[in-house]
């Protein structure tokens, strides 16, 4: 399994939390390496989350959940 983590978006505030805004993949989807799978928000900044590898995705965080930067939000295996 390859972990997908919430991106580190604030160097000044490494302990800041953000929100998992949108999943573009659903539990059990086959995803391709580099595919857009989600979007996260931290303060007023948004970032896309792409699949680091190809495989089947398991979501660990729901849309709207508050998440620490660097936390595991999904796994791909």
C-alpha positions as a Markdown table, in Angstrom:
| # | Residue | x | y | z |
|---|---|---|---|---|
| 1 | Unk | 0.0 | 0.0 | 0.0 |
| 2 | Unk | 1.2 | 3.5 | -0.8 |
| 3 | Unk | 0.0 | 6.2 | 1.5 |
| 4 | Unk | -1.5 | 9.4 | 0.1 |
| 5 | Unk | -0.9 | 12.3 | 2.5 |
| 6 | Unk | -2.4 | 15.8 | 3.0 |
| 7 | Unk | 0.2 | 18.1 | 1.4 |
| 8 | Unk | 2.5 | 20.3 | 3.5 |
| 9 | Unk | 1.1 | 23.7 | 2.4 |
| 10 | Unk | 2.4 | 26.0 | 5.1 |
| 11 | Unk | 6.1 | 26.0 | 5.9 |
| 12 | Unk | 5.4 | 28.8 | 8.5 |
| 13 | Unk | 2.8 | 26.8 | 10.3 |
| 14 | Unk | 3.7 | 23.1 | 10.0 |
| 15 | Unk | 1.1 | 22.1 | 12.6 |
| 16 | Unk | -1.8 | 23.8 | 10.8 |
| 17 | Unk | -4.8 | 21.8 | 9.8 |
| 18 | Unk | -6.8 | 22.0 | 6.6 |
| 19 | Unk | -10.0 | 20.5 | 5.1 |
| 20 | Unk | -10.4 | 17.6 | 2.6 |
| 21 | Unk | -12.6 | 19.6 | 0.3 |
| 22 | Unk | -13.4 | 17.2 | -2.5 |
| 23 | Unk | -12.7 | 13.6 | -3.5 |
| 24 | Unk | -12.7 | 12.9 | -7.2 |
| 25 | Unk | -12.3 | 9.2 | -6.6 |
| 26 | Unk | -14.5 | 6.9 | -4.7 |
| 27 | Unk | -13.7 | 4.0 | -2.4 |
| 28 | Unk | -12.5 | 1.1 | -4.5 |
| 29 | Unk | -11.8 | 3.1 | -7.7 |
| 30 | Unk | -8.9 | 2.1 | -9.9 |
| 31 | Unk | -6.7 | 5.2 | -10.3 |
| 32 | Unk | -3.8 | 5.9 | -12.6 |
| 33 | Unk | -0.5 | 7.4 | -11.5 |
| 34 | Unk | -0.8 | 11.2 | -11.7 |
| 35 | Unk | -4.6 | 11.2 | -11.8 |
| 36 | Unk | -6.4 | 14.0 | -9.9 |
| 37 | Unk | -8.0 | 12.3 | -6.9 |
| 38 | Unk | -8.9 | 15.1 | -4.6 |
| 39 | Unk | -8.6 | 18.7 | -3.5 |
| 40 | Unk | -7.6 | 20.1 | -0.1 |
| 41 | Unk | -7.9 | 23.6 | 1.5 |
| 42 | Unk | -5.7 | 25.3 | 4.0 |
| 43 | Unk | -6.7 | 28.8 | 5.0 |
| 44 | Unk | -7.3 | 30.5 | 1.6 |
| 45 | Unk | -5.1 | 28.1 | -0.4 |
| 46 | Unk | -6.3 | 25.1 | -2.3 |
| 47 | Unk | -4.2 | 22.2 | -3.6 |
| 48 | Unk | -4.8 | 19.3 | -5.8 |
| 49 | Unk | -4.0 | 15.7 | -4.7 |
| 50 | Unk | -2.8 | 13.3 | -7.4 |
| 51 | Unk | -2.3 | 9.6 | -7.2 |
| 52 | Unk | 1.4 | 8.9 | -6.6 |
| 53 | Unk | 1.0 | 5.3 | -8.1 |
| 54 | Unk | -1.6 | 3.3 | -10.0 |
| 55 | Unk | -3.9 | 1.0 | -8.1 |
| 56 | Unk | -7.1 | 0.7 | -6.1 |
| 57 | Unk | -7.9 | 3.6 | -3.7 |
| 58 | Unk | -9.0 | 3.3 | -0.1 |
| 59 | Unk | -10.2 | 6.6 | 1.4 |
| 60 | Unk | -9.2 | 7.3 | 5.0 |
| 61 | Unk | -10.7 | 10.7 | 5.4 |
| 62 | Unk | -14.2 | 12.0 | 4.4 |
| 63 | Unk | -15.0 | 15.2 | 2.5 |
| 64 | Unk | -15.3 | 18.0 | 5.0 |
| 65 | Unk | -13.0 | 16.5 | 7.6 |
| 66 | Unk | -10.3 | 18.6 | 9.2 |
| 67 | Unk | -6.9 | 17.1 | 8.7 |
| 68 | Unk | -3.4 | 17.8 | 9.8 |
| 69 | Unk | -0.8 | 18.5 | 7.1 |
| 70 | Unk | 1.1 | 15.3 | 6.4 |
| 71 | Unk | -1.6 | 13.0 | 7.7 |
| 72 | Unk | -2.6 | 9.9 | 5.6 |
| 73 | Unk | -5.8 | 10.7 | 3.7 |
| 74 | Unk | -5.9 | 7.6 | 1.5 |
| 75 | Unk | -4.0 | 4.5 | 0.5 |
| 76 | Unk | -3.5 | 3.0 | -3.0 |
| 77 | Unk | -2.7 | -0.6 | -3.4 |
